[in-house]
């Protein structure tokens, strides 16, 4: 065999060997893939086609006392478009893009029609399958989008992609904003949203889904699926109407006095239910007042003269004074350890009683009687303050309440000065939050029973109450009944004769105390004079229903005294609550036998009425003025008719009228009436001569008149 032939046979054998070995290697790899790597690869393939999705739970609602929504979760959508889908032809896109851009501009006018047309055209050129159109679209806006050119065809044929999310919304805007609060992305928890986050948030679910054609996912219902559990609702004590009144009254005074910060809290005396809690803070960046800090709950202040009530109650509890005891000062000042103390607006010197000292807020008077009674044992004074629970927080549900600061001469020796006792007696060197101070005054109004302030009454799920929160008593009796009665009379005297006399009205009694506290500058009060103006009290004084505190921080114009700055806010809030609450209104009283008689057609009705009256043996006084309504008043054996003009902008006084006449008058003015009882009108839910401010329902109480 020739050498050439041998070479050919060797090359063929080598080639066959390579082919054989390659085949063996492929078979080995195939076996390995099937037996060893197959499970892992199949698992990866399945993962690409099956995915676990989170089923978002719905956050619970926050409700007002009448179940109105204060905070709720609403669906919002991110709108995207599959602009590159082959289901939209180039011809169809060119024909519809102009009208689609115009429709988008009309719905979202912040962007022009040309902007949307450029966006869509460019996305089409680059075959974008997930082009963002608009974020945070409401459900109503989504419904309109579904009627637009191209998009009305839906996802498959029109490219519309709506990605659902949820957004927290407050139907009443920023009303009670800081109290309602929030939980942000950094997990900062504020207000009720933060304190009840675990109750409101619910629990997300889990669901397996499989990818199908066009990238859609369909659920695989198996044993691993977990349904989401929606959050529970919480019902609060807040009254939307009272909250609105409190915020508006506070804002008006803060603008007038150009104050830095302010707060109003309204609380039911017996239950501790907070009906309103308003906080306004001046934002120096834009000059507006905003509710961005809960002054009432979180900020301690020196209470000033409002603390004199606690001092005088401590004196009475230890039988150190009688309110009729007299005081005498030769000079318009008193000195304690070489430190001078003066009165802001009192007699300055002379003789006056302890009652007068309190009603006119005498620093000299209150400090003198406290110092003389407790100078040898100041711990007895502080212990009595502690016994009235002034050193404990209220335990309000929302986060951020600090402890009160009332130092003790034994426990806090380093902080106790020779002047501490007299200065503490008038509200300095002690610190409480506005809510803590209100809780103390509320206890006095509640005949000595101190109740915990409450913001939440129940937790609900699907409209059913699953947990109820009842009123909790913090101190069964902060002082003896005799001390409480005397304290109540002192607070009434402040409004009747003292520093709060401008709050007095003829409809109902108020009780309370003014306070004007100078704000310290570091270690003292020697810098620029800044003040907290306060009024705290309750009404009606003879059967207390509501307690209110108003604090205005750093008023800079038009005065700074508590009666002048905080008092008007207290009065406006109290007046409007009284005017709209039929349960607070006293029966209609009159010094004369005045009755209202409707006269729709005065000439004919007056003549008939005059005839009837004269037949009964009365003489009538002349009636000349033209009016559709008159009042009839008996004067001995004479009857006088007085015309009554009806102001269409204010609520008329219908007390004493027959139900038919009262309903006729009110409903012709646009009101809706609700009747309770029989007889004539003895009370009405909205006080006469007040502007209704949106209240269109007038409740009429009927009875003997």
Secondary structure, DSSP 8 states (H G I E B T S, - for coil): --HHHHHHHHHHHHHHHHHHHHHHHHHHHHHHIIIIIHHHHHHHHHHHHEEEEEE------EE-TTS-EEEEEEEEEEEEE-TT-TTS-HHHHHHHHHHHHHHHHHHSTTS-HHHHHHHHHHHHHTT-SSEEEEEEEEHHHHHHHTTSTTGGGHHHHH-EEEEEEEEEE-TTTTTTHHHH-EE-TT--EEHHHHHTHHHHS-B-EEEEEEE-GGG-EEEE--TT-B--B---EEEE---HHHHHHHHHHHHHHHHHHT-SEEEEEEEETTT-BEEEEEEEEE-TTT--EE--S-HHHH-EE--GGGGHHHHHHHHHHTT---TT-EEEESSS-EEETTEEE--SSS-SSEEEEHHHHHHTT-HHHHHHHHHHHHTT-HHHHHHHHHHTTTTS----SSS-----EE--TTTTGGG--TTHHHHHHTT-SEEEEHHHHHHHHHHHHTTT-EE--BSEEEEEETTEEEEE----EEES-SS-HHHHHHHHHHHHHHHHTSTTGGG--SSS-EEEEEEEEE--BTTBS-SS--EEEEEEEEESTTS--EEEEEEEE---SS---HHHHTHHHHHHHHHHHHHT-TTT------SS--EEEE-SSHHHHHHHHHHHHHHTT-EE----S--SEEEEEEETTEEEEEE----TTS----TTSBHHHHHHHHHHTT-EEEEEESSEEEEESS-TTS--TT--EEEEEEE--
